Amino acid sequence: NDFVNMASEIAGYHHENWDGSGHPGHVKGDEIPISAQIVHIINDYDALSHHPEKCEKAMEIMERDVGKRYNPVVFQVFQKIVRQLKK
């Protein structure tokens, strides 16, 4: 079942960092399923931006970790859609 497989990927890999410094498996780059890469970014954004006035600061903090914690391409897409999340 594709849904269960994706859920398993997210659960297993959403704490991995793009450069391999994450956990639990220390995988990196494209070894991390795209579903987990997306959830990683959204999870961090949610943790940093509980109030609307903190959204800009959250993006500033996260931008420092592009290439380390986050896939640069996935983060670039996130930057384009983040305004929709504020609504």
C-alpha positions in Angstrom: 0.0 0.0 0.0 1.5 3.3 -1.1 0.1 5.3 1.8 1.6 2.9 4.4 4.9 2.9 2.6 5.0 6.7 2.5 4.0 6.9 6.2 6.8 4.5 7.0 9.3 6.6 5.1 8.3 9.8 6.8 8.4 8.2 10.3 11.8 6.6 9.6 13.6 9.5 7.9 12.1 12.9 8.8 14.9 13.6 11.3 17.6 13.0 8.7 19.6 16.0 7.5 20.5 16.6 3.9 24.3 16.5 4.7 24.0 13.2 6.6 24.3 14.6 10.1 20.7 13.7 11.2 19.4 10.6 12.9 18.6 7.8 13.2 20.2 6.3 10.1 22.6 9.1 9.1 21.6 8.8 5.5 22.0 11.9 3.3 21.0 13.6 0.1 18.7 11.7 -2.2 18.9 8.6 0.1 16.3 10.4 2.2 12.8 9.9 0.7 11.3 13.1 -0.7 8.3 12.6 1.5 10.5 12.7 4.6 12.4 15.7 3.3 9.2 17.7 2.9 7.9 16.7 6.3 11.3 17.7 7.9 11.0 21.2 6.5 7.3 21.6 7.5 8.0 20.2 11.0 10.8 22.6 11.6 8.8 25.6 10.2 5.9 24.7 12.4 8.2 24.4 15.5 9.7 27.8 14.8 6.6 29.8 13.8 3.8 29.2 16.3 2.7 32.9 15.9 2.3 34.8 12.6 4.8 37.4 13.7 7.4 34.7 14.0 7.1 33.4 10.4 9.7 35.7 8.9 12.2 34.9 11.7 11.6 31.1 11.2 12.5 31.5 7.5 15.6 33.4 8.3 16.7 30.7 10.8 15.9 27.9 8.3 17.7 29.6 5.4 20.9 29.2 7.3 20.6 25.5 7.2 19.9 25.0 3.5 22.4 22.5 2.2 23.0 21.2 5.7 19.6 20.2 7.1 17.5 20.8 4.0 17.6 19.9 0.3 18.2 23.2 -1.5 15.7 22.4 -4.2 12.9 21.3 -1.8 13.5 24.3 0.4 13.3 26.6 -2.7 9.9 25.2 -3.5 8.9 25.6 0.2 9.9 29.3 0.1 7.5 29.8 -2.9 4.5 28.3 -1.1 5.1 29.4 2.5 2.8 32.4 2.1 -0.1 30.0 1.6 0.7 28.4 5.0 0.2 31.7 6.8 -3.4 32.0 5.7 
